[in-house]
C-alpha cells in the first residue's frame, strides 16, 4: 500500500486520470496523507491518539466525485466500495445494508480483514438523506444518518458470519450535489470586509465565501453528529466545454484512447477531428449530466464503425470529421494488402 506518498505525488497521479477539479484534488491528497500519518502515529507506543477525519465532496452530478475516489483507491492500493445513500433510505433494514457494504469491502480485500480495515468507502447522494422542500427531516433519512454515523466514527462491527471488522481506520468519503446549498451560503457568509484590491486578497475572499461550515450543513438537513464526522469539505465545480474535451482525449484511459487501441488491434487507424470532441462536449452540457454522458455519446458515434470493421478486414482507416456526418472509411484489397 502506497502510504508514504506525499500530497503532491498523489495530486500528480490523480491528474493522470482526472481532469480539472484541482482544489478538490489538493484537499483529498492532504486528507489522505494525514489519514495514513494518523494511523502510523496511533500505532506508535505512548502516542497521542489522533481522531479520523472523514471527507465530504460537494458537486453536481458528472463532475468526478466517484472517479476521484476510485482513482485514489487505485493509487493507494486499498480496497474500495461505493454505496448509495438513497438506496439505504429506501430499505427497512438499514443495518443489514450497511453490513453488506462492509462485506463488499472485505470481498474487495480478498477476505483479508487487516486490508479491509484500511479501505475506503464512498457513500454517494448523502444530500438525499433529508426532507424535500424544507419540511421536517424525513425519518428514514435521519435514521440512515444515525446508522452511518456508527461505522464512520469507528467501531468493531460483527458480521453475520461471525467475523468482526473494525471501522476505525476505514476512510469514509461522502458525496452529494447539495442543490440549494449555495442559497444558504449566500445568506450565512459575510466576508465582504476583506480588501479585494490585490489578486491574493480576492482569492482569499472567494475561498472564504465558498467554504461550507458545519452550520450550513445543519441548515441543509444533516444532523449535527453526522455533519461533525465530515470535517473536511471540498467542492467540485461544473465542467466547462474545454474540460469535457480534455476528458475525452487526455487521461490515460480516455475513451478516445480506448477505441484507438481497440481498432488498432484489428489494424485500423481511428482519427477523429477536434471539432467532433467539441460537439460531444456541447451535447454533454445540454444533457446536464457532466462527464457521465460522454461515454454514451462516443459509443453511439462508433456503433456503425464497430459493426462494420469485423466484417471488412480490408478497412485500414476510419476518419470522423463531424458527429453529424457518416465516418469516412478507407479500405485496401485484402488479397493485395
C-alpha positions as CSV (number, residue, x, y, z in Angstrom):
1,X,0.0,0.0,0.0
2,X,1.4,3.4,-1.0
3,X,1.1,5.1,2.4
4,X,4.3,7.2,2.0
5,X,3.2,9.2,-0.9
6,X,3.4,13.0,-0.5
7,X,0.3,15.1,-1.3
8,X,2.0,16.5,-4.4
9,X,2.6,13.0,-5.7
10,X,-1.0,12.0,-5.0
11,X,-2.2,15.0,-6.9
12,X,0.2,14.2,-9.8
13,X,-1.2,10.7,-10.1
14,X,-4.8,11.8,-9.8
15,X,-4.2,14.3,-12.6
16,X,-3.2,11.4,-14.9
17,X,-6.8,10.2,-14.7
18,X,-9.0,13.1,-13.6
19,X,-9.2,16.4,-15.5
20,X,-9.6,19.6,-13.6
21,X,-11.0,19.9,-10.0
22,X,-7.6,21.0,-8.8
23,X,-8.8,22.3,-5.4
24,X,-10.6,19.0,-4.7
25,X,-7.5,17.0,-5.6
26,X,-5.3,19.0,-3.3
27,X,-7.8,18.7,-0.4
28,X,-8.2,15.0,-0.9
29,X,-4.4,14.5,-1.2
30,X,-3.7,16.3,2.0
31,X,-6.5,14.5,3.8
32,X,-5.3,11.1,2.6
33,X,-1.7,11.9,3.6
34,X,-2.8,13.0,7.1
35,X,-5.1,9.9,7.4
36,X,-2.2,7.5,6.9
37,X,0.1,9.5,9.1
38,X,-2.5,9.4,11.8
39,X,-2.7,5.6,11.5
40,X,1.1,5.3,11.8
41,X,1.1,7.7,14.8
42,X,-1.7,5.8,16.6
43,X,0.2,2.6,16.1
44,X,3.3,4.0,17.9
45,X,3.7,3.3,21.6
46,X,2.6,6.1,24.0
47,X,1.4,8.2,21.1
48,X,-1.4,10.8,21.4
49,X,-4.4,9.3,19.8
50,X,-5.5,11.2,16.7
51,X,-9.1,11.1,15.5
52,X,-10.1,10.3,12.0
53,X,-11.3,13.0,9.5
54,X,-13.8,11.7,7.0
55,X,-14.4,13.8,3.9
56,X,-17.4,15.4,2.2
57,X,-17.4,16.0,-1.6
58,X,-20.0,18.5,-2.8
59,X,-20.6,18.9,-6.5
60,X,-23.1,18.4,-9.3
61,X,-23.6,15.0,-11.0
62,X,-21.0,14.1,-13.5
63,X,-18.2,16.3,-12.1
64,X,-15.9,13.4,-11.0
65,X,-16.7,12.6,-7.3
66,X,-16.8,8.8,-7.8
67,X,-13.9,8.8,-10.3
68,X,-11.7,10.8,-7.8
69,X,-12.4,8.2,-5.1
70,X,-11.9,5.2,-7.4
71,X,-8.6,6.6,-8.7
72,X,-7.5,7.5,-5.2
73,X,-8.1,3.9,-4.0
74,X,-6.0,2.5,-7.0
75,X,-3.2,4.9,-6.2
76,X,-3.1,3.8,-2.6
77,X,-3.8,0.1,-3.5
78,X,-6.6,-0.2,-0.9
79,X,-10.0,-1.9,-1.3
80,X,-12.8,0.5,-2.3
81,X,-16.5,0.2,-2.4
82,X,-19.4,2.6,-3.2
83,X,-22.8,2.8,-1.6
84,X,-25.9,4.9,-2.5
85,X,-27.5,6.7,0.4
86,X,-30.8,6.9,-1.5
87,X,-31.0,3.1,-1.6
88,X,-30.2,2.9,2.1
89,X,-33.0,5.3,2.9
90,X,-35.5,3.1,0.9
91,X,-34.9,-0.1,2.9
92,X,-36.4,-1.1,6.2
93,X,-33.2,-3.0,7.1
94,X,-30.6,-0.2,7.1
95,X,-28.3,-2.2,9.5
96,X,-28.3,-5.1,7.1
97,X,-27.5,-2.9,4.1
98,X,-24.6,-1.2,6.0
99,X,-23.3,-4.6,7.0
100,X,-23.4,-5.6,3.3
101,X,-21.2,-2.6,2.5
102,X,-18.6,-3.8,4.9
103,X,-19.0,-7.4,3.5
104,X,-18.3,-6.0,0.0
105,X,-15.2,-4.2,1.3
106,X,-14.0,-7.4,2.8
107,X,-14.6,-9.2,-0.6
108,X,-12.6,-6.5,-2.4
109,X,-9.8,-7.2,0.1
110,X,-10.0,-10.9,-0.9
111,X,-11.1,-11.8,2.7
112,X,-8.1,-10.1,4.3
113,X,-9.6,-8.4,7.4
114,X,-6.5,-6.2,8.0
115,X,-6.5,-4.9,4.5
116,X,-10.3,-4.3,4.5
117,X,-9.8,-2.2,7.7
118,X,-7.7,0.2,5.8
119,X,-10.0,0.6,2.8
120,X,-12.2,3.5,1.5
121,X,-16.0,3.6,1.4
122,X,-17.7,6.2,-0.8
123,X,-21.3,7.0,0.1
124,X,-22.9,9.0,-2.6
125,X,-26.1,11.1,-2.5
126,X,-25.9,11.8,1.2
127,X,-27.7,15.1,0.4
128,X,-30.8,12.9,-0.2
129,X,-30.9,11.9,3.5
130,X,-33.1,14.9,4.3
131,X,-36.7,16.0,3.8
132,X,-37.6,17.6,0.4
133,X,-38.9,21.1,0.2
134,X,-37.8,22.4,3.6
135,X,-40.2,20.2,5.6
136,X,-39.2,18.3,8.7
137,X,-36.4,15.8,8.2
138,X,-37.6,12.5,6.8
139,X,-37.4,9.8,9.5
140,X,-35.8,7.3,7.0
141,X,-33.1,9.9,6.1
142,X,-32.3,10.7,9.6
143,X,-32.2,7.1,10.7
144,X,-29.7,6.3,7.9
145,X,-27.5,9.2,9.1
146,X,-27.5,7.7,12.6
147,X,-26.7,4.2,11.2
148,X,-23.9,5.5,9.1
149,X,-22.6,7.6,12.0
150,X,-21.8,4.5,14.0
151,X,-19.4,3.0,11.4
152,X,-18.0,6.4,10.4
153,X,-16.9,7.1,13.9
154,X,-15.0,3.8,14.1
155,X,-16.3,0.7,15.9
156,X,-16.0,-3.1,15.8
157,X,-18.8,-4.4,13.7
158,X,-19.9,-8.1,14.0
159,X,-20.8,-9.5,10.6
160,X,-23.4,-12.3,10.3
161,X,-20.7,-14.9,9.5
162,X,-19.2,-14.2,12.9
163,X,-16.2,-12.1,11.8
164,X,-15.5,-8.7,13.2
165,X,-14.3,-5.7,11.2
166,X,-13.1,-2.6,12.9
167,X,-14.0,0.6,11.0
168,X,-11.7,2.9,13.0
169,X,-9.2,3.2,10.1
170,X,-11.6,2.9,7.2
171,X,-11.9,6.2,5.5
172,X,-15.4,7.3,4.6
173,X,-15.9,9.8,1.8
174,X,-19.4,11.1,1.4
175,X,-20.7,12.9,-1.7
176,X,-23.7,14.7,-3.0
177,X,-25.0,17.6,-5.2
178,X,-26.5,19.5,-2.3
179,X,-28.8,21.5,-4.5
180,X,-29.8,24.7,-2.7
181,X,-26.7,24.9,-0.5
182,X,-25.5,27.9,-2.4
183,X,-28.5,29.9,-1.2
184,X,-27.6,29.0,2.3
185,X,-24.0,30.1,1.8
186,X,-25.2,33.4,0.3
187,X,-27.1,34.2,3.4
188,X,-24.6,33.0,6.0
189,X,-21.3,34.1,4.6
190,X,-20.3,37.8,5.0
191,X,-16.7,38.2,4.3
192,X,-17.0,41.3,2.2
193,X,-14.9,43.4,4.5
194,X,-11.7,41.8,3.2
195,X,-9.8,44.0,0.9
196,X,-10.0,42.8,-2.7
197,X,-7.6,45.2,-4.3
198,X,-4.9,42.5,-4.7
199,X,-5.2,39.2,-6.5
200,X,-4.3,37.2,-3.4
201,X,-6.9,39.0,-1.3
202,X,-9.6,38.2,-3.9
203,X,-8.6,34.5,-3.8
204,X,-8.9,34.6,0.0
205,X,-12.3,36.2,-0.2
206,X,-13.5,33.7,-2.8
207,X,-12.2,30.8,-0.7
208,X,-13.9,32.0,2.5
209,X,-17.2,32.6,0.7
210,X,-17.1,29.2,-0.9
211,X,-16.2,27.4,2.4
212,X,-19.0,25.2,3.7
213,X,-19.4,25.4,7.5
214,X,-21.0,22.7,9.7
215,X,-23.9,25.1,10.4
216,X,-24.6,25.3,6.7
217,X,-24.9,21.5,6.5
218,X,-27.2,21.5,9.6
219,X,-29.5,24.1,7.9
220,X,-29.4,22.0,4.8
221,X,-30.7,19.0,6.7
222,X,-27.9,16.9,8.1
223,X,-27.9,16.0,11.8
224,X,-25.2,17.6,13.9
225,X,-23.4,14.4,14.7
226,X,-23.3,13.3,11.0
227,X,-22.0,16.7,9.8
228,X,-19.5,16.7,12.7
229,X,-18.0,13.5,11.3
230,X,-17.3,15.1,8.0
231,X,-14.8,17.8,9.0
232,X,-13.1,18.0,5.6
233,X,-15.3,19.5,3.0
234,X,-14.4,20.3,-0.6
235,X,-16.4,21.3,-3.7
236,X,-16.3,20.1,-7.3
237,X,-17.4,22.5,-10.0
238,X,-19.3,22.1,-13.2
239,X,-17.1,21.0,-16.1
240,X,-16.5,23.5,-18.9
241,X,-16.6,22.6,-22.6
242,X,-12.8,22.6,-22.7
243,X,-12.6,20.3,-19.7
244,X,-15.0,17.9,-21.2
245,X,-12.9,17.8,-24.4
246,X,-9.8,17.1,-22.4
247,X,-11.7,14.3,-20.5
248,X,-12.4,12.6,-23.9
249,X,-8.8,12.8,-25.0
250,X,-6.1,13.3,-22.3
251,X,-6.4,10.8,-19.4
252,X,-4.5,7.5,-19.6
253,X,-7.8,5.6,-20.0
254,X,-9.6,8.3,-22.1
255,X,-12.4,6.8,-24.2
256,X,-10.7,8.0,-27.4
257,X,-7.5,6.2,-26.4
258,X,-9.5,3.1,-25.6
259,X,-11.2,2.9,-29.0
260,X,-8.0,3.7,-30.9
261,X,-6.3,0.8,-29.1
262,X,-9.3,-1.5,-29.8
263,X,-9.3,-0.7,-33.5
264,X,-5.5,-0.7,-33.8
265,X,-5.7,-4.4,-32.7
266,X,-7.6,-5.0,-35.9
267,X,-5.2,-2.9,-38.0
268,X,-7.5,0.1,-38.2
269,X,-6.3,3.6,-37.6
270,X,-9.0,5.8,-36.0
271,X,-8.8,9.5,-36.5
272,X,-11.3,12.0,-35.0
273,X,-11.2,15.7,-35.9
274,X,-11.0,18.2,-32.9
275,X,-14.4,19.6,-33.8
276,X,-16.0,16.3,-33.0
277,X,-14.9,16.4,-29.4
278,X,-16.3,19.9,-29.0
279,X,-19.6,18.7,-30.5
280,X,-19.7,15.9,-28.0
281,X,-18.9,18.3,-25.1
282,X,-21.7,20.6,-26.2
283,X,-24.2,17.7,-26.1
284,X,-23.0,16.6,-22.7
285,X,-23.5,20.1,-21.4
286,X,-27.0,20.1,-23.0
287,X,-27.8,16.8,-21.3
288,X,-26.8,18.3,-17.9
289,X,-25.1,15.1,-16.9
290,X,-21.5,16.3,-17.0
291,X,-18.8,13.8,-18.0
292,X,-21.1,10.9,-17.2
293,X,-22.8,11.2,-20.6
294,X,-19.7,11.4,-22.7
295,X,-19.2,7.6,-23.0
296,X,-22.7,7.1,-24.2
297,X,-22.3,9.8,-26.9
298,X,-19.0,8.4,-28.0
299,X,-20.3,4.8,-28.1
300,X,-23.3,5.8,-30.2
301,X,-21.0,7.6,-32.7
302,X,-18.9,4.5,-33.0
303,X,-21.7,2.0,-33.4
304,X,-21.6,1.9,-37.2
305,X,-17.8,1.6,-37.3
306,X,-17.7,-1.2,-34.7
307,X,-20.4,-3.0,-36.7
308,X,-18.5,-2.7,-40.0
309,X,-14.9,-3.5,-39.0
310,X,-15.3,-7.2,-38.1
311,X,-16.9,-8.0,-41.5
312,X,-14.4,-6.0,-43.5
313,X,-10.8,-7.0,-42.9
314,X,-9.8,-4.5,-45.7
315,X,-10.6,-1.5,-43.5
316,X,-7.4,0.3,-42.6
317,X,-8.5,3.8,-41.6
318,X,-11.6,5.5,-40.2
319,X,-11.9,9.2,-40.1
320,X,-14.7,11.1,-38.3
321,X,-14.9,14.8,-39.2
322,X,-18.3,15.6,-37.6
323,X,-20.6,14.0,-35.1
324,X,-23.4,14.6,-37.6
325,X,-21.8,13.0,-40.7
326,X,-21.0,9.4,-41.6
327,X,-17.5,8.2,-40.9
328,X,-15.0,8.1,-43.9
329,X,-13.8,4.5,-44.2
330,X,-10.6,3.7,-46.2
331,X,-10.0,0.2,-47.3
332,X,-7.4,-1.9,-49.1
333,X,-7.9,-5.1,-51.1
334,X,-7.2,-7.9,-48.5
335,X,-5.7,-10.1,-51.3
336,X,-3.1,-7.4,-52.1
337,X,-2.9,-5.9,-48.6
